[in-house]
Amino acid sequence: VRFRSCDGNKKIHFGSSEPEDFRVGEDGVVYAERSFQLSAEPTEFIVSAQDKETQEEWQMRVKLTPEPASEQDQKKIEDIVFPWQQHKHNSPLKRQKRDWVIPPINLPENSRGPFPQELVRIRSDRDKSLSLRYSVTGPGADQPPTGIFIINPISGQLSVTKPLDREQIASFHLRAHAVDVNGNQVENPIDIVINVIDMNDNRPEFLHQVWNGTVPEGSKPGTYVMTVTAIDADDPNAQNGMLRYRILSQAPSSPSPNMFTINNETGDIITVAAGLDREKVQQYTLIIQATDMEGNPTYGLSNTATAVITVTDVNDNPPEFTAMTFYGEVPENRVDVIVANLTVTDKDQPHTPAWNAMYRMTGGDPTGRFTILTDPNSNDGLVTVVKPIDFETNRMFVLTVAAENQVPLAKGIQHPPQSTATVSITVIDVNESPYFVPNPKLVRQEEGLLAGSMLTTFTAQDPDRYMQQTSLRYSKLSDPANWLKIDPVNGQITTTAVLDRESIYVQNNMYNATFLASDNGIPPMSGTGTLQIYLLDINDNAPQVNPKEATTCETMQPNAINITAVDPDIDPNAGPFAFELPDSPASIKRNWTIVRISGDHAQLSLRIRFLEAGIYDVPIVITDSGNPHASSTSVLKVKVCQCDINGDCTDVDRIVGAGLGTGAIIAILLCIIILLILVLMFVVWMKRRDKERQAKQLLIDPEDDVRDNILKYDEEGGGEEDQDYDLSQLQQPDTVEPDAIKPVGIRRLDERPIHAEPQYPVRSAAPHPGDIGDFINE
């Protein structure tokens, strides 16, 4: 049906009065909605055309009548004739007529039959003179999928055997052949194209059943959100495969039921209304419908999917303090202590840069004694002390604090970009430790200061000016040499012993002592101070000779001995030193001479050509350079010995020179003699003890002696009779035969007389080597 009007731009919608039997497409083509047999009477229905804009409607009547079968066959079944060739017998050239172009055969998919359904009849003009056979080849005939198309070899009738599916194969390309009964080709093959006409037999299918998209809150209308896509297996170039999209529903419907729209051709979803606020609605759910037939709601097939749109957060809410003033307190001198918690509220999404707060002080802390950290979990501001605070200087702080987000506020937000508050911090007075001034305290003093002398006064100060406390008490904490004492009230230090610079407790002329100052606060506190005494040297030590012993030869060469003067004092109370020998006894200067070779060193040598070997004590007078001078007489033990050609003492003299005198050697020899006497006495005692044991063994009574192998004879040497005894008695004395069963006349002289003996328990016949073995070992 067609509609013609003067205005070619009118959008017309066609409708049918019998929609369950017939439908009318947008192009006016009438389709049967179901299969049914037309009766002999005409079938009538009304087709309406309605202007979509003016709603004006026109109608026309359609009358359907069945066509006669013969006319239908003639109309549907057409012949395809092979082209013919004309040969010139008198010429070697062949002239062939141009092949015909066979129009394609259009066959709707999903045909209900009946099958086989005849399509065309293929024939040749030569079938009048020859008996021909027809066949078709190609996919769908003799190639997979085989058996879809068949041909009657006699009549050339081409038929389809089952319904076709355009979504599987859209067209078939066959080739028809004509041969004679001998199989010879009589016609050139012709190509037959069969196109499968699309039917709307597939619904649109979304690529995903659930689509996820995001849109920032506060987005302006027209902001792109996401794209949904559906596909249709039908022909995309026909209405059956042309899809249109629309939004069926939106949940929730606030602040507007139509916050989004969709491009009906591309599936792009965009915003159409303002008012997206994540703090009110965090997510929208849209039901999207895709319909083919260009969205025709009557004839098109539809399908749905879900679009989930999440509203993302932007920084449209600044942090706001929960109070105008916060309070805290901190003990003085404490650091790294949290004194106040600043709480804020922020409606943005937690734990995002738009929610995270940053705090800064804008006033009240010029010296930087406080800092504010952010708790990442609660977003609170933690006011922390980073520098000690003195209560006597500052009793209270009033800080001004501002809070803002990590990222700036979104454009167009009317709220202030930050929030401010006041923090009042009270400083608590605590008992502080006293401190010595100065610390350490240096005192210069000459050594040799007598005990009981006043040295200095070492006092401390108490920083607690606002506490009711008594005066400080002093005590000694460390005094290595125990030289000092301190007055517990006024801190006056006096000596308890003589100060000696040469003491082992003095290092680099400095002596250190530590004192303690304590108050009576709650709790009591104390502080320490160090007193450094720099001891000035006086000439209180005489020089000494070093080393104390030396060795020289009996002759003058070589006989020089190098000696050194040692003085615990320091310059100018030490070297250079003067060395000399005393006037008495006179033998000293007669036998020895001394020569100074430097300020600290001198050489002692023999004055005479020969001095008998021995040990000599040589006194040496050494005087230092102090004012006044200090001198001492040091005795140098000189060992004079016989020397070899190299000037070394012989072996005997070496032993003496090693420090072993005559008395020591005699003592060693006495010890060796005593040790030898002890060893000899021990050996003699062991011999006597061994003899006593042997004597005891010989005094055993013969009646008690168990040694039966000891024989007594009255004559020299025994005969053979006397020696006839069994030695096995030594190993098994219990197995000896009783005297009663022995033959008469074979008795030894030392055997006991025969008489009744007491019966003892019979011992085991087993050998007891232990008894005899012990005896033999003894």
ABEGO torsion letter per residue (X at the ends): XBBBBABAABBBBBBBABAAABBBBAAGBBBBABBBBBBABBBBBBBBBBBAAAGBBBBBBBBBBBBBAAAAAAAABBBBBBBBBBBBAABABBBBBBBBBBBBBBBBBGBAOBOBBBABBBBBAAAAABBBBBBBBEBGBABOBBGABBBBAAAGBBBBABBBBAAABABBBBBBBBBBAAGBBABBBBBBBBBBBBBBABBBBBABABBBBBBBBGBBBGBBABBBBBBBABBAABAAABBBBBBABBOBAOABABABBBBAAAGBBBBABBGBBAAABABBBBBBBBBBGGGBAAABBBBBBBBBBBBBBBBABBBBBABABBBBBBBBGBBGBBABBBBBBBABBBGBAAABBBBBBABGBAAGABBBBBBAAAGBBBBBBABBBBAAABABBBBBBBBBBABBBBBGBABBABBBBBBBBBBBBBBBBBBBOBOBBBBBBBBGBBBGBBABBBBBBBABAABBBBBBBBBBABBAAGABBBBAAAGBBBBABBBBAABAABBGGBBBBBBBBBBABOBBBBBBBBBBBBBBBBBABBBBBOBABBBBBABAOBABBBBBBBBABBOAABOBBBBBBBAOBAAAAAABBBBBABAABBBBBBABABBBBEBBBBBBBBBBABOBBBBBBBBBBBBBBBBBAAGBBBAAAAAAAAGBBAAAAAAAAAAAAAAAAAAAAAAAAAAAAAAAAAAAAAABBAAABABAABBBBABBEBBAAAABBBAAAAABAAABBBAAABBBGBBBAABBBBBBBBBBBBBBABBBAAAAAAAAAX
